[in-house]
């Protein structure tokens, strides 16, 4: 049995659109949550270690966290751009000429 999703008008939502939105949310959560965890939780704990151990641990963490956050950021931005293109294809002209979000 396959689950069918529909929008507010009752039209079926294409699976690719759902996939892009899922990728966007998953990697945005990873990007922001990972950065928050590193800065708010790990960094204060690292500051309690002796200098030599702190540098070694920070180097090890950066080797893991930097690629994770960079890839998450790129995939979040890329999937956001794909969603913008999808929105623009459904509503040509109104998206790029709108003053929405501007003062």
N, C-alpha and C positions, 0 to 999 in steps of 0.2 A: 504494500500500500504506500503510495507516494503522497507526501504532504504538499498541498498547493497553497501558496501564499498569494494574497491579493491586496491591492491598495485600497484606499478609502472609496474609490469609485467602483470597486468590484473587479477591476481589470487584473489579470494575472501578472505577477511580478516575475520577470525573467530570472532564471537561476544565476546567470552571470552577474546581474545587478546585486543579488543577495550575496554572492561570493565576494564581490568587490567591497561591499559594505562590511562584511565580516572581517576581511583582511584589514580594512581600515581601522575598525574598532579594536581588533586583537593587537595589532602592532602599535597603535596609539597608546593602548593600555600598557603594553610592554615598555614603550619608550618613556612615557611619563612616570609610570610606576617604578621602573628600574632607576630612573634618574632620581626620583624622590627617595627611594630606598637607599641609594648610594649616598646622597647628600645628608639626609636626615638621620638615618640609622647607622650606616657603616662608618661614615667619616668621623662622627664624634667618638665612636668606639676606637677607631684607629688612633685618634689623638691621645688615648690613654696608654698606648703601648710605648716602650722605649724606642728611641729614634731609629736604630738599626732595624728592629723588627717592623716598625711602622713603614719604613721605606720599602722593605721587601714585600710586605703584605699589600701595600698600595700598588706596587709594580705588578704584582700577580693579579690583583683585582682589575686594574686598568686593562691588562691584557685580555681579560674576559669581557668586561663591561663596555669598553670602547667599541669593539665590533658589534656587540649586541645592540647597543643604543644607536649606533650609526645605521645599521641595517634596518632597525625598527623605524628610525626617523625617515629614511629614504622610502621604505615601503608605505609608511603613513602618508607621506607627501605624494608619492606616485599614485596611490589608490585614491587620494583626495582629488587629484587632477583628473583621474578617470571618471570619478563621480561628477565632477564639474562638467566634463564633456558630455556625459550621459544626460545631465540636467539641461545643458544647452541644446542638445539634440531634440529634446522633448519640447522645449520652449525657446525656439530660436529668437534671438534679438533681445528678448526681455531680460535675460540673465546678464548679458554683457553691457546693456545700456541702462541698467537699473542703478539707482543711487542708494540702494539698500545698504545699510551699515555705514553710510557716510553722514557726517554732521550736516 
